[in-house]
Amino acid sequence: MSPRRRRKNNDGLLVTFGVLALVVLVLVKVGQWMSEHWWTLVVLGLLAALARAAWIYRQIDRIRSARLRVQGLTYSLDQIDAMHHGAFENAIRDLLARDGSHDALRCGGRGDLGADVKGRDPLGRLWVIQCKHRRDGLAGSAVGTPDLQTLNGTGRPVHGGDVVVMVTNGRISQPARDFARSQRLHLVDRRLLDQWARGTSPLWGILPAVPPPRKSPRLR
């Protein structure tokens, strides 16, 4: 090794040792200061606890506000027809929450496997809902058998639904109605949607032949 390279290496080691020594000195000084001012740790701990409590309060308040927003929620068919399909799914989720589903969730989108909204009713039944929005309402294309076949193939086997529902603001073809009846699928067409969205009765109080809960509901 040349003298120049050896000198450069030695200089690098000196710089490294100097930095380490400085770090150790700073840590020692900080430790000494903290031991003399231990109460600062208590203050910092209290401030952290207060910040955490404030965050939790904000989350609880947000959830409470969301619940209050859906209480007494209603929609007219004109409002529903004017919605984008994503807003329609949100509206169905909010109506389900209004009815008492505390875990109502919009899950529609690419890869949703036939479920746009899911949620449990107060009796513990899991509702799996597919939403078909028609911008032209009754004048739009009818929900057909293929749509229900997709829902039937995933609603119970994939999502584990107790009640599997198709909701639309439009029409449902007669062959689709026949298929739904044979497969125990529930249909909410424009007329039934209007009754549900305008009123305060829960969906499970409007639909006929809703299956009973698998077991007794937990006391809340």
C-alpha positions in Angstrom: 0.0 0.0 0.0 1.3 3.4 -1.0 2.1 6.0 1.7 -0.6 8.3 0.3 -3.3 5.6 0.5 -2.2 4.6 4.0 -2.4 8.2 5.1 -6.0 8.5 3.6 -7.1 5.4 5.4 -5.7 6.7 8.7 -7.5 10.0 8.2 -10.7 8.1 7.5 -10.3 6.1 10.8 -9.6 9.3 12.7 -12.8 10.9 11.3 -14.8 7.8 12.2 -13.5 7.6 15.7 -14.1 11.3 16.1 -17.7 11.0 15.1 -18.2 8.0 17.4 -16.6 9.9 20.3 -18.9 12.9 19.6 -22.0 10.6 19.5 -21.0 9.0 22.8 -20.4 12.4 24.4 -23.8 13.7 23.3 -25.5 10.6 24.6 -23.8 10.9 27.9 -24.7 14.5 28.2 -28.3 13.8 27.2 -28.4 11.0 29.8 -27.1 13.3 32.5 -29.6 16.0 31.6 -32.5 13.5 31.6 -31.4 12.1 35.0 -31.4 15.6 36.4 -34.7 16.5 34.6 -36.5 13.2 34.9 -39.9 15.0 35.2 -39.6 15.9 31.5 -40.1 12.2 30.7 -43.3 12.2 32.8 -44.5 15.3 30.9 -43.8 13.8 27.5 -45.5 10.6 28.5 -48.6 12.5 29.6 -48.6 14.6 26.4 -48.4 11.4 24.3 -51.2 9.8 26.3 -53.4 13.0 25.8 -52.6 12.9 22.1 -53.6 9.3 21.9 -56.8 9.9 23.8 -57.7 12.9 21.6 -57.2 10.7 18.5 -59.4 7.9 19.9 -62.1 10.5 20.7 -62.0 11.9 17.2 -62.4 8.4 15.8 -65.4 7.7 18.1 -66.9 11.0 17.2 -66.5 10.3 13.5 -68.2 6.9 13.8 -71.0 8.5 15.9 -71.5 11.3 13.3 -71.6 8.7 10.5 -74.3 6.8 12.3 -76.3 10.0 13.0 -76.2 10.9 9.3 -77.9 7.6 8.2 -80.6 7.8 10.9 -83.9 8.7 9.1 -82.1 8.6 5.7 -84.5 8.5 2.7 -84.0 8.7 -1.1 -86.5 9.4 -3.9 -86.3 7.6 -7.2 -85.4 10.8 -8.9 -82.3 11.1 -6.6 -81.4 7.5 -7.2 -81.8 7.7 -11.0 -79.4 10.7 -11.0 -76.7 8.8 -9.2 -73.5 7.4 -10.6 -73.3 3.6 -10.0 -70.7 4.2 -7.3 -73.0 6.6 -5.5 -75.8 4.1 -5.9 -73.8 1.5 -4.1 -73.0 4.0 -1.3 -76.7 4.7 -1.0 -77.6 1.0 -0.6 -74.9 0.7 2.0 -76.2 3.7 3.9 -79.8 2.3 3.8 -78.6 -1.0 5.1 -76.8 0.9 8.0 -80.0 2.9 8.6 -81.8 -0.4 9.0 -79.4 -1.4 11.8 -76.5 -3.1 10.1 -73.5 -1.9 12.1 -70.9 -3.3 9.7 -72.5 -2.3 6.4 -69.7 -2.1 3.8 -69.4 -1.1 0.2 -67.1 -3.6 -1.4 -68.0 -3.1 -5.1 -65.4 -2.5 -7.8 -63.0 -4.5 -9.9 -62.7 -8.0 -8.5 -65.7 -7.7 -6.2 -66.8 -11.3 -7.2 -70.5 -10.3 -7.4 -70.8 -8.4 -4.2 -71.2 -4.6 -4.1 -72.5 -4.2 -0.5 -72.3 -6.5 2.5 -73.5 -6.2 6.1 -75.1 -8.1 9.0 -78.6 -7.4 10.2 -79.5 -7.2 13.9 -80.2 -11.0 13.9 -76.7 -11.8 12.6 -77.6 -12.7 9.0 -75.0 -11.7 6.5 -76.6 -9.8 3.5 -74.7 -9.9 0.2 -76.1 -7.4 -2.3 -75.3 -6.9 -6.0 -76.3 -3.4 -7.3 -77.4 -2.7 -10.9 -78.0 1.0 -11.5 -79.8 2.0 -14.6 -79.5 5.7 -15.6 -82.7 5.5 -17.5 -84.6 3.6 -14.8 -87.4 1.5 -16.2 -86.4 2.5 -19.8 -82.9 1.0 -19.2 -82.0 -2.6 -20.0 -83.5 -5.2 -17.7 -81.4 -7.2 -15.2 -81.2 -10.6 -16.8 -80.5 -14.2 -15.9 -76.7 -14.0 -16.5 -76.4 -11.2 -13.8 -78.2 -13.4 -11.3 -76.2 -16.5 -12.3 -73.0 -14.6 -11.4 -74.5 -13.5 -8.0 -75.7 -17.0 -7.3 -72.3 -18.4 -8.0 -70.5 -16.3 -5.5 -73.1 -14.9 -3.0 -73.2 -18.0 -0.8 -70.1 -20.1 -1.8 -67.6 -17.2 -1.9 -69.1 -14.5 0.4 -70.9 -16.8 2.8 -74.2 -14.8 2.5 -77.3 -15.8 4.4 -79.4 -13.5 2.3 -78.4 -12.9 -1.3 -80.0 -9.9 -3.0 -80.1 -8.2 -6.4 -81.0 -4.5 -6.2 -81.8 -2.3 -9.2 -83.6 1.0 -9.9 -84.7 -0.6 -13.2 -86.4 -3.7 -14.5 -85.8 -7.4 -13.9 -86.7 -9.8 -16.7 -89.2 -12.6 -16.1 -86.7 -15.4 -16.8 -84.4 -13.7 -14.2 -87.3 -13.7 -11.7 -87.9 -17.4 -12.3 -84.2 -18.2 -11.9 -84.1 -16.1 -8.6 -87.1 -18.0 -7.3 -85.5 -21.4 -8.0 -82.2 -20.4 -6.4 -83.6 -18.6 -3.3 -82.3 -15.2 -4.5 -84.1 -12.0 -3.4 -85.0 -9.3 -5.8 -85.4 -5.6 -5.1 -86.8 -4.0 -8.2 -87.7 -0.3 -8.8 -91.0 -0.6 -7.0 -89.6 -2.3 -3.9 -86.5 0.0 -3.9 -88.9 3.0 -3.9 -90.7 1.5 -0.9 -87.4 0.8 0.9 -85.6 4.1 0.2 -88.6 6.3 0.9 -89.7 4.7 4.1 -88.2 3.6 7.4 -88.9 -0.1 7.3 -85.8 -2.3 7.1 -85.2 -4.3 4.0 -85.7 -7.5 6.0 -89.2 -6.3 7.0 -90.1 -5.7 3.3 -88.7 -8.7 1.5 -90.8 -11.9 1.6 -89.4 -15.3 2.7 -86.2 -14.0 4.3 -84.5 -17.0 5.9 -84.3 -17.1 9.7 -81.0 -16.5 11.5 -78.7 -19.5 11.7 -78.6 -19.2 15.5 -79.9 -17.0 18.2 -78.6 -13.4 18.0 -76.2 -12.2 20.6 -77.6 -9.7 23.1 -76.2 -6.3 22.5 
